[in-house]
Structure formats: structure tokens, C-alpha cells
Amino acid sequence: MGQKINPLGFRLGTTQNHHSFWFAQPKNYSEGLQEDNKIRNCIKNYIQKNRKKGSNRKIEADSSSEVITHIEIQKEIDTIHVIIHIGFPNLLKKKGTIEELEKDLKKEVNSVNHRLNIAIEKVKEPYRQPTILAEYIAFQLKNRVSFRKAMKKAIELTKKADIKGVKIKIAGRLAGKEIARAECIKKGRLPLQTIRAKIDYCCYPIRTIYGVLGVKIWIFVEEE
């Protein structure tokens, strides 16, 4: 039986960094984790809610779809710094959006003794991020595009980014079949057992009318 490990956790401290930077006493550690989870969920829900308002426009591969790659949280004595890394930050650039998001976060987080500081960073190469590719595949599948066609198109999008290898795996009731199965497509190298190899990974659920499909994407960026 194969022993599997998350590629990101496997490389923590070498090619992968933590997304939360703060210190807490052991008795307050669980509260800090729950606070981080509330902040991330609040931001993601806010993006999703505002995307639905403008859902009448189609989202294509090269259009502006607001997809968060990751959220960094840095806590100081009296300030919480939240850095949102996003592929196409058109929605968050609108006037008054940051202020509205700050109000929502203050309701979720006990910010009596803390000041919130929200910053937005645009990802330089969006199609180098597995989360953005997974979102693209999800959009295609929800629009009844063949899963093989969606996977191949996602592989083609990675040509715009400087990567050495990519692997996409979809599992579930593909094409509405009664028996669930997994399909995989790979291009280039993917040295999962090499710790110095920088690999980005994401696991993304897609809800369809036939059930939930699971998408896993590995991207081999570079080797240090």
C-alpha cells in the first residue's frame, strides 16, 4: 500500500513557506488557528458573493476571474496584516471594496485590541498557480465541456508560464457515469520525492449535478 504525503507539507522549511506568521502561548494557540481560519473563510466568501453579482458575464481563460491563490496572515502586538495573493484583482481594485471587506473581517474577528491591515498582491504568472487552473477546469465542467478537453486546455495554459512539468488528476463520476473513476494527464517532469524540487499543489472540489468531483494539480516550478 503506497504511503502518500502532501507535497507542500513535505517541503515546509525548504522550498515551501508557512502562510501564517505569528507566535502564541500553547493555551492560546488553538484560538489563533481558529482566527486565521475565520479570516480566510470571510475573504473567500466575500469574493464568491461579489462574483455571483457579476455572473452574467462569461469567464474565459484570459478574462478577469478573481481567484485567490493563498492568503498570508502576519500578526503583531497590535496589528494583523492580511496579504491576499490573487490572480486577477479587478474586483478588489474597485473603490470602497477594501473598506467593505475590512468591516466584514472586523465582525468575524475580535479586533478590539488589533488593527487590521489588508494588502493585495497580484500573482505575476497566474497560470503557474494550480488553484487558478483548478478554477478554470471547474468552470469548464460546469458549462458541460468534456473533462478531457478541459484538462488538455489547462495544460495548454501552462505554456504561458515557465514551468518544467504539470500533472492533473480528476476523480469522481466523470461524464455522469454511474461508476466513479479517475483520469490523469501529465506533461514534463514531476519529481515528487525530491525535496529541493519546488512543487505547487492543490486539491479542489467541484460540485456538479452528478456529484462532487475531486481535482488534484501538481506543478513542478523549478529545482533549487
MDAnalysis code that builds the backbone (N, CA, C; Angstrom):
import MDAnalysis as mda
import numpy as np

u = mda.Universe.empty(672, n_residues=224, atom_resindex=np.repeat(np.arange(224), 3), trajectory=True)
u.add_TopologyAttr("name", ["N", "CA", "C"] * 224)
u.add_TopologyAttr("resid", np.arange(1, 225))
u.add_TopologyAttr("resname", ["MET", "GLY", "GLN", "LYS", "ILE", "ASN", "PRO", "LEU", "GLY", "PHE", "ARG", "LEU", "GLY", "THR", "THR", "GLN", "ASN", "HIS", "HIS", "SER", "PHE", "TRP", "PHE", "ALA", "GLN", "PRO", "LYS", "ASN", "TYR", "SER", "GLU", "GLY", "LEU", "GLN", "GLU", "ASP", "ASN", "LYS", "ILE", "ARG", "ASN", "CYS", "ILE", "LYS", "ASN", "TYR", "ILE", "GLN", "LYS", "ASN", "ARG", "LYS", "LYS", "GLY", "SER", "ASN", "ARG", "LYS", "ILE", "GLU", "ALA", "ASP", "SER", "SER", "SER", "GLU", "VAL", "ILE", "THR", "HIS", "ILE", "GLU", "ILE", "GLN", "LYS", "GLU", "ILE", "ASP", "THR", "ILE", "HIS", "VAL", "ILE", "ILE", "HIS", "ILE", "GLY", "PHE", "PRO", "ASN", "LEU", "LEU", "LYS", "LYS", "LYS", "GLY", "THR", "ILE", "GLU", "GLU", "LEU", "GLU", "LYS", "ASP", "LEU", "LYS", "LYS", "GLU", "VAL", "ASN", "SER", "VAL", "ASN", "HIS", "ARG", "LEU", "ASN", "ILE", "ALA", "ILE", "GLU", "LYS", "VAL", "LYS", "GLU", "PRO", "TYR", "ARG", "GLN", "PRO", "THR", "ILE", "LEU", "ALA", "GLU", "TYR", "ILE", "ALA", "PHE", "GLN", "LEU", "LYS", "ASN", "ARG", "VAL", "SER", "PHE", "ARG", "LYS", "ALA", "MET", "LYS", "LYS", "ALA", "ILE", "GLU", "LEU", "THR", "LYS", "LYS", "ALA", "ASP", "ILE", "LYS", "GLY", "VAL", "LYS", "ILE", "LYS", "ILE", "ALA", "GLY", "ARG", "LEU", "ALA", "GLY", "LYS", "GLU", "ILE", "ALA", "ARG", "ALA", "GLU", "CYS", "ILE", "LYS", "LYS", "GLY", "ARG", "LEU", "PRO", "LEU", "GLN", "THR", "ILE", "ARG", "ALA", "LYS", "ILE", "ASP", "TYR", "CYS", "CYS", "TYR", "PRO", "ILE", "ARG", "THR", "ILE", "TYR", "GLY", "VAL", "LEU", "GLY", "VAL", "LYS", "ILE", "TRP", "ILE", "PHE", "VAL", "GLU", "GLU", "GLU"])
u.atoms.positions = np.array([
    [0.855, -1.193, 0.000],
    [0.000, 0.000, 0.000],
    [0.888, 1.239, 0.000],
    [0.661, 2.153, -0.922],
    [1.504, 3.339, -1.043],
    [1.256, 4.334, 0.086],
    [2.328, 4.950, 0.553],
    [2.231, 5.976, 1.595],
    [2.298, 7.351, 0.926],
    [1.237, 8.127, 1.048],
    [1.153, 9.422, 0.376],
    [1.337, 10.558, 1.393],
    [1.913, 11.655, 0.940],
    [2.100, 12.832, 1.784],
    [1.835, 14.073, 0.944],
    [1.316, 15.117, 1.578],
    [1.058, 16.368, 0.871],
    [2.380, 16.979, 0.414],
    [2.529, 17.292, -0.874],
    [3.801, 17.841, -1.377],
    [4.207, 19.157, -0.737],
    [3.215, 19.955, -0.270],
    [3.530, 21.236, 0.356],
    [4.062, 21.039, 1.768],
    [3.392, 20.190, 2.550],
    [3.850, 19.914, 3.906],
    [5.191, 19.195, 3.922],
    [5.434, 18.384, 2.912],
    [6.693, 17.644, 2.793],
    [7.881, 18.583, 2.606],
    [7.625, 19.778, 2.036],
    [8.699, 20.719, 1.698],
    [8.731, 21.964, 2.591],
    [7.984, 21.945, 3.685],
    [7.987, 23.093, 4.589],
    [9.388, 23.311, 5.157],
    [9.858, 24.551, 5.075],
    [11.181, 24.877, 5.581],
    [12.281, 24.785, 4.553],
    [11.969, 24.215, 3.376],
    [12.968, 24.129, 2.301],
    [12.548, 25.013, 1.129],
    [11.602, 24.556, 0.341],
    [11.114, 25.365, -0.794],
    [9.735, 25.951, -0.515],
    [9.087, 25.512, 0.558],
    [7.736, 25.967, 0.880],
    [7.733, 26.713, 2.209],
    [7.074, 27.862, 2.263],
    [6.973, 28.652, 3.486],
    [5.571, 28.551, 4.071],
    [5.453, 28.884, 5.361],
    [4.148, 28.926, 6.013],
    [3.359, 30.136, 5.515],
    [2.036, 30.030, 5.570],
    [1.161, 31.133, 5.172],
    [0.672, 31.939, 6.378],
    [1.062, 31.522, 7.574],
    [0.737, 32.270, 8.789],
    [2.014, 32.494, 9.583],
    [2.233, 33.746, 10.017],
    [3.429, 34.100, 10.779],
    [2.994, 34.806, 12.070],
    [3.031, 34.086, 13.187],
    [2.708, 34.669, 14.488],
    [3.143, 33.718, 15.592],
    [3.183, 34.258, 16.795],
    [3.578, 33.477, 17.967],
    [2.471, 33.555, 19.005],
    [2.236, 32.431, 19.709],
    [1.216, 32.408, 20.764],
    [1.612, 31.391, 21.825],
    [1.142, 31.628, 23.012],
    [1.342, 30.656, 24.090],
    [0.534, 29.394, 23.782],
    [0.983, 28.232, 24.279],
    [0.269, 26.975, 23.975],
    [-1.226, 27.017, 24.280],
    [-1.614, 27.707, 25.375],
    [-3.040, 27.742, 25.735],
    [-3.863, 28.605, 24.770],
    [-3.194, 29.544, 24.054],
    [-3.898, 30.418, 23.102],
    [-3.694, 30.003, 21.649],
    [-2.985, 28.900, 21.429],
    [-2.633, 28.508, 20.058],
    [-3.865, 28.134, 19.232],
    [-4.787, 27.388, 19.843],
    [-5.991, 26.955, 19.106],
    [-6.852, 28.152, 18.712],
    [-6.899, 29.174, 19.587],
    [-7.673, 30.382, 19.266],
    [-7.077, 31.106, 18.059],
    [-5.739, 31.151, 17.987],
    [-5.069, 31.781, 16.842],
    [-5.357, 31.056, 15.542],
    [-5.392, 29.722, 15.585],
    [-5.703, 28.931, 14.381],
    [-7.137, 29.177, 13.915],
    [-8.064, 29.198, 14.866],
    [-9.469, 29.444, 14.516],
    [-9.658, 30.845, 13.942],
    [-8.922, 31.810, 14.485],
    [-8.993, 33.175, 13.973],
    [-8.491, 33.254, 12.534],
    [-7.380, 32.566, 12.247],
    [-6.852, 32.525, 10.876],
    [-7.869, 31.903, 9.922],
    [-8.512, 30.839, 10.383],
    [-9.499, 30.147, 9.544],
    [-10.693, 31.050, 9.258],
    [-11.135, 31.822, 10.256],
    [-12.251, 32.755, 10.071],
    [-11.888, 33.846, 9.062],
    [-10.660, 34.362, 9.156],
    [-10.211, 35.418, 8.242],
    [-10.210, 34.907, 6.801],
    [-9.646, 33.732, 6.591],
    [-9.557, 33.172, 5.224],
    [-10.949, 32.863, 4.664],
    [-11.815, 32.278, 5.493],
    [-13.174, 31.953, 5.027],
    [-13.969, 33.212, 4.717],
    [-13.800, 34.245, 5.525],
    [-14.524, 35.501, 5.312],
    [-14.120, 36.141, 3.987],
    [-12.819, 36.144, 3.693],
    [-12.331, 36.736, 2.440],
    [-12.833, 35.941, 1.239],
    [-12.757, 34.617, 1.324],
    [-13.198, 33.773, 0.208],
    [-14.702, 33.909, -0.027],
    [-15.477, 33.980, 1.051],
    [-16.936, 34.151, 0.912],
    [-17.281, 35.506, 0.309],
    [-16.515, 36.528, 0.689],
    [-16.743, 37.868, 0.138],
    [-16.483, 37.894, -1.370],
    [-15.388, 37.262, -1.794],
    [-15.060, 37.197, -3.229],
    [-16.145, 36.435, -3.982],
    [-16.570, 35.304, -3.415],
    [-17.579, 34.468, -4.075],
    [-18.911, 35.204, -4.200],
    [-19.278, 35.910, -3.139],
    [-20.555, 36.643, -3.128],
    [-20.565, 37.740, -4.190],
    [-19.445, 38.471, -4.309],
    [-19.383, 39.558, -5.281],
    [-19.199, 39.057, -6.706],
    [-18.630, 37.863, -6.872],
    [-18.529, 37.280, -8.214],
    [-19.891, 36.865, -8.740],
    [-20.763, 36.406, -7.835],
    [-22.105, 35.988, -8.251],
    [-22.925, 37.165, -8.754],
    [-22.652, 38.359, -8.200],
    [-23.370, 39.547, -8.649],
    [-23.059, 39.856, -10.109],
    [-21.828, 39.556, -10.508],
    [-21.456, 39.810, -11.898],
    [-21.332, 38.547, -12.714],
    [-22.130, 37.530, -12.343],
    [-22.021, 36.242, -13.020],
    [-22.680, 36.222, -14.397],
    [-23.299, 37.328, -14.805],
    [-23.921, 37.342, -16.128],
    [-22.877, 37.396, -17.233],
    [-21.627, 37.801, -16.905],
    [-20.582, 37.802, -17.920],
    [-19.820, 36.481, -17.854],
    [-19.471, 35.952, -18.991],
    [-18.771, 34.676, -19.040],
    [-17.313, 34.858, -18.638],
    [-16.791, 33.835, -17.962],
    [-15.395, 33.850, -17.544],
    [-14.617, 32.903, -18.458],
    [-13.774, 33.458, -19.253],
    [-12.955, 32.645, -20.146],
    [-11.544, 32.537, -19.580],
    [-10.662, 31.847, -20.318],
    [-9.310, 31.587, -19.830],
    [-8.526, 32.858, -19.634],
    [-8.685, 33.857, -20.522],
    [-7.897, 35.076, -20.451],
    [-8.662, 36.251, -19.860],
    [-9.833, 36.002, -19.309],
    [-10.607, 37.102, -18.739],
    [-10.280, 37.265, -17.262],
    [-10.978, 38.209, -16.622],
    [-10.651, 38.553, -15.240],
    [-11.495, 37.741, -14.275],
    [-11.038, 36.590, -13.864],
    [-11.711, 35.793, -12.844],
    [-10.932, 35.938, -11.545],
    [-11.623, 36.355, -10.487],
    [-10.958, 36.638, -9.226],
    [-10.741, 35.334, -8.471],
    [-9.541, 34.796, -8.539],
    [-9.208, 33.536, -7.879],
    [-8.073, 33.795, -6.898],
    [-8.301, 33.472, -5.633],
    [-7.282, 33.653, -4.604],
    [-6.360, 32.439, -4.610],
    [-5.066, 32.684, -4.752],
    [-4.096, 31.578, -4.706],
    [-3.786, 31.212, -3.261],
    [-3.474, 32.189, -2.423],
    [-3.299, 31.951, -0.995],
    [-3.375, 33.274, -0.238],
    [-3.584, 33.165, 1.070],
    [-3.707, 34.337, 1.940],
    [-2.665, 34.234, 3.049],
    [-1.816, 35.240, 3.145],
    [-0.811, 35.293, 4.208],
    [-1.332, 36.133, 5.366],
    [-1.104, 35.647, 6.585],
    [-1.530, 36.362, 7.789],
    [-0.323, 36.559, 8.694],
    [-0.017, 37.810, 8.998],
    [1.093, 38.150, 9.889],
    [0.533, 38.936, 11.071],
    [0.775, 38.429, 12.281],
    [0.218, 39.050, 13.483],
    [1.324, 39.704, 14.303],
    [1.107, 40.974, 14.635],
    [1.992, 41.696, 15.534],
    [1.241, 41.972, 16.844],
    [1.835, 42.772, 17.724],
    [1.229, 43.012, 19.035],
    [-0.141, 43.676, 18.898],
    [-0.238, 44.689, 18.032],
    [-1.493, 45.428, 17.904],
    [-2.022, 45.472, 16.476],
    [-1.415, 44.714, 15.547],
    [-1.820, 44.773, 14.141],
    [-1.867, 43.370, 13.533],
    [-2.878, 43.150, 12.709],
    [-2.976, 41.911, 11.916],
    [-2.830, 42.293, 10.449],
    [-1.764, 41.839, 9.825],
    [-1.523, 42.097, 8.407],
    [-2.078, 40.930, 7.591],
    [-2.951, 41.227, 6.657],
    [-3.537, 40.206, 5.771],
    [-3.118, 40.531, 4.340],
    [-2.381, 39.613, 3.716],
    [-1.919, 39.804, 2.332],
    [-2.641, 38.804, 1.448],
    [-3.448, 39.312, 0.524],
    [-4.240, 38.466, -0.372],
    [-3.498, 38.340, -1.704],
    [-3.086, 37.135, -2.035],
    [-2.441, 36.872, -3.316],
    [-3.519, 36.384, -4.280],
    [-3.765, 37.157, -5.320],
    [-4.885, 36.890, -6.221],
    [-4.413, 36.978, -7.667],
    [-5.029, 36.163, -8.522],
    [-4.602, 36.101, -9.913],
    [-4.973, 37.338, -10.706],
    [-6.263, 37.725, -10.652],
    [-6.746, 38.878, -11.404],
    [-7.527, 39.774, -10.442],
    [-6.861, 40.746, -9.793],
    [-7.512, 41.513, -8.709],
    [-8.404, 42.649, -9.181],
    [-9.191, 42.455, -10.233],
    [-10.057, 43.530, -10.742],
    [-11.171, 43.874, -9.757],
    [-11.740, 42.838, -9.121],
    [-12.844, 43.069, -8.188],
    [-12.384, 43.841, -6.964],
    [-11.233, 43.465, -6.402],
    [-10.739, 44.099, -5.184],
    [-10.158, 45.485, -5.429],
    [-9.988, 45.856, -6.708],
    [-9.468, 47.190, -7.015],
    [-10.577, 48.238, -7.081],
    [-11.832, 47.787, -7.042],
    [-12.940, 48.734, -7.118],
    [-12.977, 49.618, -5.874],
    [-13.449, 50.831, -6.039],
    [-13.471, 51.809, -4.954],
    [-14.401, 51.347, -3.829],
    [-13.902, 51.385, -2.600],
    [-14.700, 51.018, -1.434],
    [-14.719, 49.541, -1.116],
    [-14.091, 48.713, -1.956],
    [-14.122, 47.264, -1.738],
    [-13.316, 46.858, -0.510],
    [-12.109, 47.420, -0.379],
    [-11.252, 47.081, 0.755],
    [-11.902, 47.493, 2.068],
    [-12.534, 48.688, 2.090],
    [-13.196, 49.166, 3.304],
    [-14.348, 48.244, 3.699],
    [-15.104, 47.786, 2.679],
    [-16.227, 46.871, 2.946],
    [-15.723, 45.523, 3.458],
    [-14.629, 45.039, 2.858],
    [-14.036, 43.774, 3.297],
    [-13.502, 43.901, 4.728],
    [-12.917, 45.054, 5.050],
    [-12.407, 45.294, 6.407],
    [-13.531, 45.235, 7.437],
    [-14.691, 45.800, 7.101],
    [-15.832, 45.775, 8.016],
    [-16.294, 44.347, 8.266],
    [-16.346, 43.539, 7.192],
    [-16.749, 42.140, 7.331],
    [-15.772, 41.365, 8.206],
    [-14.467, 41.627, 8.025],
    [-13.453, 40.928, 8.817],
    [-13.541, 41.308, 10.294],
    [-13.812, 42.575, 10.572],
    [-13.902, 43.028, 11.965],
    [-15.090, 42.386, 12.684],
    [-16.150, 42.061, 11.939],
    [-17.285, 41.364, 12.534],
    [-16.921, 39.925, 12.894],
    [-16.095, 39.296, 12.038],
    [-15.718, 37.899, 12.255],
    [-14.631, 37.766, 13.321],
    [-13.686, 38.714, 13.336],
    [-12.524, 38.625, 14.213],
    [-12.689, 39.610, 15.364],
    [-12.270, 39.198, 16.541],
    [-12.309, 40.078, 17.709],
    [-11.154, 41.076, 17.621],
    [-11.382, 42.187, 16.926],
    [-10.319, 43.146, 16.631],
    [-10.356, 44.371, 17.542],
    [-10.754, 44.156, 18.811],
    [-10.806, 45.276, 19.752],
    [-9.395, 45.790, 20.032],
    [-8.467, 44.846, 20.231],
    [-7.091, 45.221, 20.560],
    [-6.162, 45.153, 19.347],
    [-6.716, 44.873, 18.187],
    [-5.901, 44.738, 16.984],
    [-6.410, 45.636, 15.866],
    [-5.478, 46.073, 15.057],
    [-5.803, 46.881, 13.875],
    [-5.595, 46.024, 12.637],
    [-6.560, 46.045, 11.725],
    [-6.470, 45.234, 10.503],
    [-5.803, 46.016, 9.383],
    [-4.891, 45.366, 8.696],
    [-4.209, 45.982, 7.559],
    [-4.273, 45.006, 6.382],
    [-5.071, 45.339, 5.362],
    [-5.278, 44.449, 4.215],
    [-4.477, 44.948, 3.019],
    [-3.713, 44.043, 2.424],
    [-2.933, 44.364, 1.223],
    [-3.241, 43.332, 0.143],
    [-3.174, 43.776, -1.113],
    [-3.458, 42.887, -2.251],
    [-2.223, 42.793, -3.132],
    [-1.838, 41.578, -3.455],
    [-0.697, 41.350, -4.338],
    [-1.157, 40.515, -5.531],
    [-0.882, 41.034, -6.716],
    [-1.252, 40.301, -7.925],
    [-0.189, 39.255, -8.240],
    [-0.638, 38.056, -8.562],
    [0.286, 36.983, -8.935],
    [0.852, 37.287, -10.313],
    [2.181, 37.221, -10.437],
    [2.826, 37.617, -11.691],
    [2.464, 36.681, -12.837],
    [2.487, 35.390, -12.583],
    [2.148, 34.407, -13.619],
    [0.955, 33.581, -13.145],
    [-0.261, 34.012, -13.459],
    [-1.460, 33.339, -12.927],
    [-1.544, 31.861, -13.285],
    [-1.188, 31.513, -14.518],
    [-1.348, 30.127, -14.952],
    [-0.203, 29.239, -14.488],
    [0.604, 29.788, -13.573],
    [1.613, 28.987, -12.887],
    [1.075, 28.482, -11.548],
    [-0.132, 28.940, -11.197],
    [-0.745, 28.599, -9.915],
    [-1.781, 27.483, -10.107],
    [-1.661, 26.375, -9.365],
    [-2.613, 25.261, -9.527],
    [-4.042, 25.621, -9.159],
    [-4.235, 26.563, -8.204],
    [-5.590, 26.957, -7.802],
    [-6.341, 27.612, -8.952],
    [-5.645, 28.448, -9.721],
    [-6.281, 29.133, -10.851],
    [-6.621, 28.133, -11.958],
    [-5.745, 27.168, -12.197],
    [-6.026, 26.128, -13.195],
    [-7.217, 25.273, -12.762],
    [-7.286, 24.952, -11.463],
    [-8.406, 24.155, -10.957],
    [-9.722, 24.910, -11.095],
    [-9.697, 26.223, -10.846],
    [-10.898, 27.048, -11.006],
    [-11.335, 27.088, -12.471],
    [-10.360, 27.143, -13.368],
    [-10.680, 27.144, -14.796],
    [-11.335, 25.823, -15.208],
    [-10.780, 24.698, -14.737],
    [-11.351, 23.381, -15.050],
    [-12.763, 23.271, -14.476],
    [-12.959, 23.785, -13.252],
    [-14.287, 23.737, -12.626],
    [-15.305, 24.507, -13.457],
    [-14.924, 25.684, -13.944],
    [-15.830, 26.487, -14.768],
    [-16.191, 25.757, -16.063],
    [-15.202, 25.118, -16.686],
    [-15.454, 24.390, -17.926],
    [-16.395, 23.206, -17.705],
    [-16.177, 22.457, -16.618],
    [-17.015, 21.286, -16.352],
    [-18.456, 21.687, -16.035],
    [-18.619, 22.819, -15.313],
    [-19.973, 23.287, -15.000],
    [-20.710, 23.770, -16.243],
    [-19.951, 24.098, -17.297],
    [-20.560, 24.508, -18.564],
    [-20.619, 23.358, -19.562],
    [-20.599, 22.131, -19.041],
    [-20.789, 20.896, -19.827],
    [-19.690, 20.661, -20.863],
    [-18.507, 21.182, -20.622],
    [-17.373, 20.886, -21.506],
    [-16.806, 19.524, -21.110],
    [-16.354, 18.752, -22.081],
    [-15.761, 17.449, -21.801],
    [-14.578, 17.596, -20.845],
    [-14.480, 16.683, -19.865],
    [-13.407, 16.797, -18.867],
    [-12.031, 16.628, -19.501],
    [-11.929, 15.782, -20.537],
    [-10.630, 15.614, -21.214],
    [-10.223, 16.895, -21.942],
    [-11.193, 17.526, -22.568],
    [-10.922, 18.775, -23.272],
    [-10.502, 19.865, -22.282],
    [-11.177, 19.915, -21.123],
    [-10.846, 20.917, -20.104],
    [-9.445, 20.686, -19.549],
    [-9.073, 19.426, -19.337],
    [-7.736, 19.105, -18.826],
    [-6.649, 19.479, -19.836],
    [-6.902, 19.171, -21.104],
    [-5.904, 19.500, -22.143],
    [-5.754, 21.005, -22.310],
    [-6.870, 21.737, -22.207],
    [-6.812, 23.189, -22.333],
    [-6.044, 23.801, -21.162],
    [-6.224, 23.220, -19.958],
    [-5.492, 23.706, -18.788],
    [-3.991, 23.457, -18.948],
    [-3.636, 22.325, -19.543],
    [-2.214, 22.038, -19.807],
    [-1.653, 23.059, -20.801],
    [-2.465, 23.419, -21.805],
    [-2.013, 24.412, -22.800],
    [-1.787, 25.784, -22.146],
    [-2.614, 26.133, -21.154],
    [-2.463, 27.421, -20.479],
    [-1.132, 27.516, -19.729],
    [-0.620, 26.378, -19.275],
    [0.649, 26.400, -18.545],
    [1.833, 26.710, -19.453],
    [1.635, 26.656, -20.780],
    [2.723, 27.009, -21.697],
    [3.094, 28.480, -21.573],
    [2.132, 29.309, -21.125],
    [2.412, 30.732, -20.951],
    [3.320, 30.976, -19.740],
    [3.380, 30.004, -18.830],
    [4.210, 30.136, -17.631],
    [5.477, 29.307, -17.799],
    [6.511, 29.695, -17.072],
    [7.794, 28.997, -17.138],
    [7.810, 27.876, -16.104],
    [7.322, 26.697, -16.497],
    [7.313, 25.542, -15.597],
    [7.975, 24.352, -16.285],
    [8.324, 23.357, -15.473],
    [9.020, 22.183, -16.008],
    [8.132, 20.954, -16.125],
    [6.995, 20.972, -15.452],
    [6.106, 19.818, -15.533],
    [4.780, 20.094, -14.840],
    [3.743, 19.388, -15.261],
    [2.410, 19.553, -14.672],
    [1.662, 18.223, -14.757],
    [0.847, 17.971, -13.736],
    [0.023, 16.767, -13.706],
    [-1.356, 17.137, -13.181],
    [-2.402, 16.697, -13.873],
    [-3.783, 16.972, -13.479],
    [-4.521, 15.644, -13.337],
    [-5.212, 15.498, -12.229],
    [-5.974, 14.278, -11.967],
    [-7.387, 14.644, -11.539],
    [-8.378, 14.031, -12.191],
    [-9.790, 14.253, -11.847],
    [-10.397, 12.905, -11.471],
    [-11.110, 12.876, -10.353],
    [-11.745, 11.643, -9.885],
    [-13.200, 11.907, -9.538],
    [-14.048, 10.885, -9.766],
    [-15.473, 11.006, -9.464],
    [-16.316, 10.429, -10.587],
    [-17.572, 10.823, -10.638],
    [-18.483, 10.350, -11.692],
    [-18.269, 11.201, -12.945],
    [-17.236, 10.880, -13.667],
    [-16.872, 11.646, -14.857],
    [-17.877, 11.406, -15.969],
    [-18.278, 12.498, -16.637],
    [-19.246, 12.457, -17.738],
    [-20.573, 11.852, -17.306],
    [-20.878, 11.871, -16.004],
    [-22.153, 11.368, -15.497],
    [-22.256, 9.853, -15.433],
    [-21.143, 9.139, -15.551],
    [-21.172, 7.679, -15.468],
    [-21.548, 7.227, -14.061],
    [-22.156, 6.044, -13.979],
    [-22.614, 5.542, -12.681],
    [-21.456, 5.096, -11.800],
    [-20.388, 4.604, -12.419],
    [-19.224, 4.134, -11.653],
    [-18.161, 5.217, -11.666],
    [-17.719, 5.591, -10.467],
    [-16.687, 6.630, -10.352],
    [-15.327, 6.079, -10.793],
    [-14.529, 6.949, -11.397],
    [-13.186, 6.552, -11.826],
    [-12.287, 7.786, -11.794],
    [-11.023, 7.571, -12.072],
    [-10.055, 8.675, -12.071],
    [-9.367, 8.748, -13.421],
    [-9.168, 9.948, -13.906],
    [-8.443, 10.192, -15.158],
    [-7.289, 11.144, -14.856],
    [-6.161, 10.891, -15.515],
    [-4.955, 11.666, -15.225],
    [-4.267, 12.059, -16.533],
    [-3.683, 13.251, -16.553],
    [-2.921, 13.712, -17.705],
    [-1.659, 14.393, -17.169],
    [-0.530, 14.139, -17.835],
    [0.757, 14.637, -17.336],
    [1.605, 15.133, -18.492],
    [2.379, 16.181, -18.191],
    [3.303, 16.716, -19.185],
    [4.571, 17.184, -18.479],
    [5.728, 16.750, -18.937],
    [7.000, 17.155, -18.349],
    [7.377, 16.316, -17.140],
    [8.355, 16.792, -16.383],
    [8.875, 16.086, -15.213],
    [8.088, 16.465, -13.968],
    [8.053, 15.533, -12.993],
    [7.392, 15.795, -11.723],
    [8.083, 14.983, -10.616],
    [9.242, 15.431, -10.123],
    [9.994, 14.679, -9.097],
    [9.424, 14.900, -7.693],
    [8.396, 14.131, -7.330],
    [7.710, 14.332, -6.054],
    [8.567, 13.944, -4.856],
    [9.543, 13.050, -5.046],
    [10.359, 12.593, -3.923],
    [11.603, 13.453, -3.716],
    [11.833, 14.442, -4.579],
    [12.979, 15.334, -4.434],
    [12.553, 16.554, -3.638],
    [13.111, 16.710, -2.440],
    [12.677, 17.796, -1.549],
    [13.092, 19.160, -2.099],
    [14.235, 19.241, -2.752],
    [14.690, 20.539, -3.273],
    [13.903, 20.990, -4.503],
    [13.059, 20.121, -5.056],
    [12.215, 20.487, -6.194],
    [11.002, 21.265, -5.685],
    [10.826, 22.482, -6.185],
    [9.700, 23.316, -5.768],
    [8.459, 22.888, -6.538],
    [7.489, 22.356, -5.819],
    [6.257, 21.856, -6.435],
    [5.059, 22.522, -5.774],
    [4.196, 23.114, -6.591],
    [2.933, 23.684, -6.109],
    [1.837, 22.638, -6.288],
    [0.919, 22.599, -5.336],
    [-0.109, 21.558, -5.336],
    [-1.413, 22.119, -4.799],
    [-2.514, 21.636, -5.336],
    [-3.814, 21.991, -4.767],
    [-4.797, 20.843, -4.980],
    [-5.728, 20.737, -4.049],
    [-6.824, 19.768, -4.129],
    [-8.117, 20.570, -4.125],
    [-8.913, 20.433, -5.174],
    [-10.049, 21.340, -5.383],
    [-11.314, 20.528, -5.660],
    [-12.388, 20.712, -4.858],
    [-13.647, 20.003, -5.113],
    [-14.529, 20.764, -6.111],
    [-15.183, 20.040, -6.999],
    [-16.096, 20.639, -7.975],
    [-17.475, 20.003, -7.795],
    [-18.474, 20.820, -7.528],
    [-19.837, 20.303, -7.341],
    [-20.579, 20.339, -8.677],
    [-20.983, 19.180, -9.149],
    [-21.734, 19.071, -10.401],
    [-23.096, 18.436, -10.114],
    [-23.932, 18.348, -11.143],
    [-25.266, 17.764, -10.953],
    [-25.181, 16.256, -10.698],
    [-24.045, 15.632, -11.037],
    [-23.876, 14.190, -10.827],
    [-23.192, 13.879, -9.495],
    [-22.683, 14.885, -8.829],
    [-21.968, 14.652, -7.579],
    [-20.713, 15.513, -7.514],
    [-19.883, 15.250, -6.536],
    [-18.662, 16.026, -6.325],
    [-17.495, 15.357, -7.038],
    [-16.780, 16.141, -7.824],
    [-15.553, 15.673, -8.468],
    [-14.357, 16.268, -7.736],
    [-13.300, 15.505, -7.642],
    [-12.071, 15.987, -6.999],
    [-10.990, 16.228, -8.038],
    [-10.409, 17.430, -8.013],
    [-9.332, 17.776, -8.939],
    [-8.045, 17.974, -8.142],
    [-6.989, 17.304, -8.553],
    [-5.669, 17.490, -7.952],
    [-4.700, 17.952, -9.042],
    [-3.924, 18.977, -8.718],
    [-2.982, 19.531, -9.690],
    [-1.615, 19.679, -9.037],
    [-0.605, 19.134, -9.694],
    [0.785, 19.294, -9.287],
    [1.509, 20.096, -10.364],
    [2.304, 21.078, -9.957],
    [3.085, 21.863, -10.899],
    [4.535, 21.913, -10.433],
    [5.448, 21.434, -11.276],
    [6.869, 21.461, -10.974],
    [7.432, 22.788, -11.478],
    [7.736, 23.681, -10.547],
    [8.159, 25.036, -10.897],
    [9.634, 25.085, -11.252],
    [10.492, 24.684, -10.283],
    [11.934, 24.730, -10.506],
    [12.616, 23.825, -9.501],
    [13.922, 23.648, -9.681],
    [14.712, 22.820, -8.767],
    [15.861, 23.638, -8.221],
    [15.954, 23.693, -6.892],
    [16.985, 24.527, -6.271],
    [18.278, 23.735, -6.077],
])
